[in-house]
Amino acid sequence: MMALDEQPYRFGELRRLVPDISQRMLTQTLHELQRDGYVHREVFPTKPPGVEYSLTELGRSMFKALNVLIQWADENHASVTAARLVFDSVKESA
């Protein structure tokens, strides 16, 4: 979703942008996002057919809300890590 927020991409380009995902998982994820109305899949009449994925208006509106959560998580990552360390040390000493 973060990549598609920048611009439309072809499948191979998305695969390179998200290297830790298998082709099968990327295909499945894009299909589910398309089914839910977040992603648009456009087929171009070329040889071989070109396929491009982009966010729909619904996808863009959802990503705006999701991006707030991503920013919050990024800003608070150190605090969460510190809380986990304190919790784990208390748990181990009990």
N, C-alpha and C positions, 0 to 999 in steps of 0.2 A: 504494500500500500504506500509505503514511503517513497519508493522508486516511482510508482505511477503518479504520485502527487506532483512530481517534477515535470513529467511529460509522458506521452504514450510510448510504449516500447514493444518491440517484437519479442517473441518467446526466447530466442537465443540471447538477446540483449539482457532480458530479465534474468536468465540463467547465469550469465556472467556477473551481474550485479549482486546476486544472492548465491555465492559459490557453495555454501554449506547445505544446499537443498538438492534432493535428487530430482531428476526429470519427472518422475512419477508423482512426487509430492507437489512439485510446482504446478504440474498439470491439474492435479486434483484440487489444489488450493484455488487456482484461477477459475476452475469450473464452479466451485462452491461460491466464490465471490461474484461470479457472473450470475449464478442462479439466484443469489440474494439481492441482485440489482446494484451491487457496488462497482462492478467492473463491466465494461463494454468490450466485446470481442468483434473486431472488424476484419473481414476477409477481403483481400484485394485480388482482382482477377489477373494474376500474373502467372508465369510458369517458372517454378512451382508457385502455388497460391501463397501470397504473403498474408500473415495474420498479425494484427496489432492489437494490443490491450491498452485500455485507458480507463480512468476513473469516470464514473457517471456523476451527475450532480448529487445523487444520494451518497455515493462513495466519497465525494469531496466533503459533504457536510459531516459524514461520520468521521472522516479522517481529522477534521478540525477538532472535534471533540476528543478523539483518541490522542491527538497530538498534545493536548493539554495534559493528559495523564502521562504521556511519555516524558514531557518536560518535567513534571512533578517528580517522577521516578528518577530521572537523571539528577535533579537537584537534591534529592533526599537519599540517594544511594549510600552515601557515607554514613548517614545517621542510621539507616536500616542495618547496615553491616555492623556498626558499633553496638546496636541494640542486640543483635544476634550473638555477638561475642560475649556480652554481659550475661545474657540469658543462659548461654551454653556453659559459661564458667560457674554460674550459680547452680545450675542443674547438676554439674559434675561434682561439686563439692557437697551436695546434699546427700 
